[in-house]
Amino acid sequence: MNAKKIVRILNKKYKIKDVDYAIVVGSGLMDSIPDLDDIKIVPYTSLHMPKSKVQGHSGKFIFGKYEDKKVVIVSRIHYYESGDIEKVRLPYQILSLLNVKNVVLLTSCGGLNKTFRVGDIMLIKDHINFSGLNPLVAIFPLKFTSMTNAYDSELFAKMVKIAKDNNIDARQGTHIQFSGPSYETPAEVDVARNMGADTVSMSTVFDCIICNYYQMKVCGIASVVNVFNDKQEELSHNEVLINAQKACSQIKTIISNLLKE
């Protein structure tokens, strides 16, 4: 089913029209979401949309209100599950047609910066696409999308102030995306560090690029769930889900205050 048909269903059946904010949830980060009123849950399967098989991703839209803001919680669709970039683009096509103005990207990630520790959060200032693919390839209509202000400077500044006002030690830095689903080798970690990356994941960068194509403003928060060091242990997704919980309360504080702006 294409985005226009899905939006017609959301308009008619669920009375969903204009939405102010979208929050895209990373693995294990659902507890970062502020408590919403007037909730409407729409499973992806009911819209004939693909659902992620990765544990920690709900596979549904959650529509609601936070004070005077209309909000939608979005479950991420990963490129590495299908190799089909159109499936990754679909939720953002829907958000665009719902007139979403601002998108908050949440991601559980590895810490490349040697000063980072598990449980830290990082406000994403910029990114590096190291996936080998651009999600705008073969998109229609084709346009050369500017990424100069990929993570909106105004939203970023608001998050910095919110963190400071709430005594949250939020780091700032650059995020890099590999394609996944394998984790990075020690050599790849060294390359990413030398390129100036502070955190790494298998998504988020694609999301940001697509949002910029659709002229939606983006901000991003990375939750550090593992760190790369000289005594690196085997990585696992279960570790990601457990460690993601450590930053949820701080992320929730930032998002709640951002929605109040």
CORFEN-V276812 format. One record per backbone hydrogen bond with DSSP energy under -1.0 kcal/mol. NH is the residue of the N-H (numbers start at 1). CO is the residue of the C=O. Records with the same first field share a line. If there is no record, write none. Layout:
# CORFEN-V276812
NH: CO / CO
This chain:
# CORFEN-V276812
6: 2
7: 3
8: 4
9: 5
10: 6
11: 7
12: 8
13: 9
16: 10
19: 98
20: 70
21: 70
22: 102
23: 72
24: 104
25: 74
29: 26
32: 29
33: 30
37: 65
40: 63
42: 61
44: 59
47: 44
48: 45
49: 44
57: 54
61: 42
62: 73
63: 40
64: 71
65: 37
66: 69
69: 66
71: 64
72: 21
73: 62
74: 23
82: 79
83: 79
89: 85
90: 86
93: 89
94: 90
95: 91
96: 92
97: 93
98: 94
99: 96
100: 95
101: 20
102: 20
103: 217
104: 22
105: 219
106: 24
107: 221
109: 223
110: 200
111: 226
112: 198
113: 198
116: 113
119: 224
120: 117
122: 222
123: 171
124: 220
125: 173
126: 173
128: 175
130: 177
137: 134
139: 136
145: 143
150: 147
152: 218
156: 152
157: 153
158: 154
159: 155
160: 156
161: 157
162: 158
163: 159
164: 160
165: 161
166: 162
167: 164
168: 163
170: 168
171: 121
173: 123
175: 126
176: 199
177: 128
178: 201
189: 185
190: 186
191: 187
192: 188
193: 189
194: 190
195: 191
196: 193
197: 192
198: 174
199: 174
200: 110
201: 176
205: 203
208: 204
209: 205
210: 206
211: 207
212: 208
213: 209
214: 210
215: 212
216: 211
217: 101
219: 103
221: 105
222: 122
223: 107
224: 120
225: 109
228: 111
232: 229
240: 236
241: 237
242: 238
243: 239
244: 240
246: 243
247: 244
251: 247
252: 248
253: 249
254: 250
255: 251
256: 252
257: 253
258: 254
259: 255
